[in-house]
Amino acid sequence: MFAKPLVIVSLALLGLLAPAHAMDLSKPVVLVAKPELRDRFYGATILVATPLGDGQHVGFIINRPTTVTLGMIFPEHGPSQKIKEPVYLGGPVDTQILFALVNRRENPGGHSLELMPGLFAAFDADVVDRIIEAEPGRARFVAGLVAWGAGELQSEVQHGAWYVMKGDPELILRNPEGLWEELVRRSVAMRMAGA
């Protein structure tokens, strides 16, 4: 089990185990933490998530900026010094690994993972360096990821932790300020409209 079980425990204690709208988790999705999810780590988060097979998923939080910049991590690397946007906390797993979430049509190379059409997660150092140097405006740099074991994400969705939306690679480049609130409003409106 990789994801925090506190998500389900805290929802159970709050009596918030109402079933969520069914969404196909065999495809890439955007997860929006429901307001009732008061978990210290996952509350008010937005994640991009993709299936790995056998009910397992991997994803990245996209709206949790840190106070650290690439220039602080790589003080001798000139291109990193030019990027003023902070590094984001992508999740609690492997926080020592820097990922580049890059919005592009083709694979950036290395062992990059396609999270959804138009969005790749690069983690090979040379590929991340190339993205920092050549296309930083198309990327968000995150430390760590979120991983779910077989059936864990399905269980969290069924227990009401997340609004599940269709995958949207454009979200990674959006200013995160107010984005969670906007997506919650959109999710509630879609549910009320029966979408």
Buried (B, 14 or more C-beta within 10 A) or exposed (E): EBBBEBBBEBBEEEEBEEEBEEBEBEEBBBBBBBEBBBBEBBBBBBBBBBBEEEBBBBBBBBBBBEEBBBBEEBEEBEBBBEBEBBBBBBBBEBEEBBBBBBBBEEBBEBEBBEBBEBBBBBBBEEBBBBBBEEBBEBBBBBBBBBBBBBBBBBBBBBBBBBBBBEBBBEBBBBEBEEBBEEBBEEBEEEEEEEE
